Amino acid sequence: MDKALKRTNSQVAKQPGIYVVSIKDSPWVEAGKPGIYQKIVREDELKGLFLGYIAFDPMVTSGLHQHQATAISYFIDGGLTDYQGSARPGEAGINLKGATHDAIAYSRSVLVSRMEGPAIYPPSDEPLHRLHAGARYSAITNDNPEALPDLNIDVDSVLGQPTACGHISRRMVFDYAPIGGKQRFSQLQCLPGAQSTTFVASDSIEFWIRGGALMVNDLLASAGDFVIIEPGTSVRLKTEFGALCLAWADGPAPWEHGKEMPDLFGF
């Protein structure tokens, strides 16, 4: 995982299997197109993987592109508009494989994004920019024009559910099962004094701390920070004064004690 992390102008605290990445104070880097900027936590150009912040200046467009895998963005400020409509702060915008659109920001917009594969742009869109990791030129055909490109979900309006850990609740934002995946995207809300039982990551888990502060084992992650947990890592969460975080779990996280209880991420 070390090689995937962007260390320039970022602070990385780590323990075996866990990284806390703070890029709040890092400068924005232009993404190869005027008016689009990034703060990168990790990326893989070959696979088209990305985790980090993206920002748009007013009246800047993404350019027509087609997603080749799922991409999820949480809108912090501003918003993006395509032919379906607008995504607003507090919403998670989900683009499934095949989603084809061009989006414009009418005001300064900031989002946190996780991309799970590349996007393709028409050869006429030059120069090719880095809004999407691993972007490349190709002819675009929209094979399912009746399917709208965005699934926009107001995260805080999703019904909260209790978990096996007292004072930690979960809002299941997106379950990949209907599209053949095993991942879960959720929001965890930890009340002051909350502490989880130790669990084991069967696959990668990534957090973005939306508010408050969370101890991940002995590492502190504050609002705006990212946490990357590698497969096979034993993890416990606790917070003194409360925490709110978005969580991408690429697989189940069974409890270390072996009891058959639903995990924190809805598996």
Disulfide bonds with the S-S distance in Angstrom:
none
